[in-house]
Amino acid sequence: MKTFKVKIHGKNLLLNIDGDLKKYGFDATKFVKAENPQEAEKIAIILIRQNPNLRNTVFNENADRLTMSLEEIKEVNFLKFFAEKSTAGFTFYSEDEE
């Protein structure tokens, strides 16, 4: 099994921050083990969708869903995977500021 660093860009995320519903975008980095880059991308997106902090704060309706796209994927050695895995996370921005 190979190790990958996967960068995903998301947009159209409806969040309630300080009582104000607004659309946000995000960049997320995930480190995953997979057989190939395509599988690594799928795993990263599943991990993002299953993140409990994100799931519990999203207010999107089914007709207005969050979208995600692959920004970058690269195979990394195990030491880099192990060292950086805990630093992977989300960076959010207001879509009004794009």
C-alpha positions as CSV (number, residue, x, y, z in Angstrom):
1,M,0.0,0.0,0.0
2,K,1.3,3.5,-0.9
3,T,0.9,6.7,1.1
4,F,-0.5,9.9,-0.5
5,K,-0.9,13.6,0.4
6,V,-4.2,14.7,-1.0
7,K,-5.3,18.3,-1.3
8,I,-9.1,18.9,-1.8
9,H,-10.9,22.1,-2.5
10,G,-14.5,22.5,-1.3
11,K,-17.1,25.2,-1.9
12,N,-20.7,26.0,-1.3
13,L,-20.5,25.0,2.3
14,L,-23.4,26.7,4.3
15,L,-22.2,27.3,7.9
16,N,-23.7,29.1,10.9
17,I,-20.9,31.1,12.3
18,D,-21.9,33.4,15.2
19,G,-25.5,33.1,14.3
20,D,-25.0,34.2,10.7
21,L,-25.6,31.7,7.8
22,K,-23.0,32.2,5.1
23,K,-21.3,30.2,2.3
24,Y,-17.8,29.1,2.8
25,G,-15.1,27.3,0.8
26,F,-12.3,25.3,2.2
27,D,-9.0,23.7,1.4
28,A,-8.3,20.4,3.2
29,T,-5.2,18.2,3.2
30,K,-5.4,14.5,4.0
31,F,-2.7,11.9,4.3
32,V,-4.1,8.5,3.2
33,K,-2.9,5.0,2.4
34,A,-4.2,3.6,-0.9
35,E,-3.3,1.4,-3.8
36,N,-3.3,4.3,-6.3
37,P,-4.1,8.0,-6.7
38,Q,-7.7,7.5,-7.7
39,E,-8.4,5.4,-4.6
40,A,-6.5,8.0,-2.4
41,E,-8.8,10.8,-3.8
42,K,-11.9,8.8,-2.9
43,I,-10.7,8.0,0.6
44,A,-9.8,11.7,1.2
45,I,-13.3,12.8,0.1
46,I,-14.9,10.2,2.3
47,L,-12.8,11.3,5.3
48,I,-13.8,14.9,4.8
49,R,-17.5,14.0,4.4
50,Q,-17.4,11.9,7.6
51,N,-15.7,14.5,9.7
52,P,-18.0,14.9,12.7
53,N,-17.1,18.5,13.2
54,L,-18.0,19.3,9.7
55,R,-21.1,17.2,9.5
56,N,-22.6,18.7,12.7
57,T,-22.2,22.3,11.4
58,V,-23.3,22.1,7.8
59,F,-26.7,23.5,6.9
60,N,-26.8,22.7,3.2
61,E,-30.0,21.2,1.7
62,N,-29.8,18.3,-0.7
63,A,-30.6,20.6,-3.6
64,D,-27.6,22.9,-2.7
65,R,-24.8,20.5,-1.9
66,L,-21.2,21.0,-1.0
67,T,-18.9,20.4,-3.9
68,M,-15.3,19.1,-3.7
69,S,-12.6,18.8,-6.3
70,L,-9.0,17.5,-6.3
71,E,-6.4,20.2,-6.1
72,E,-3.3,18.1,-5.8
73,I,-2.2,14.5,-5.1
74,K,1.2,13.1,-4.7
75,E,2.8,10.0,-3.3
76,V,4.9,10.7,-0.2
77,N,7.3,8.5,1.7
78,F,6.2,6.9,4.9
79,L,8.3,9.2,7.2
80,K,6.7,12.3,5.7
81,F,3.3,10.6,5.9
82,F,3.8,9.7,9.5
83,A,5.3,13.1,10.5
84,E,2.7,15.3,8.8
85,K,-0.5,13.2,9.2
86,S,-1.4,14.9,12.5
87,T,-1.0,18.4,10.9
88,A,-3.6,17.8,8.1
89,G,-6.7,19.8,8.5
90,F,-9.0,22.5,7.0
91,T,-8.6,26.1,6.0
92,F,-11.9,27.9,5.6
93,Y,-12.7,31.2,3.8
94,S,-15.8,33.1,3.1
95,E,-17.0,32.7,-0.5
96,D,-18.0,36.4,-0.3
97,E,-14.2,37.2,-0.2
98,E,-13.3,35.3,-3.3
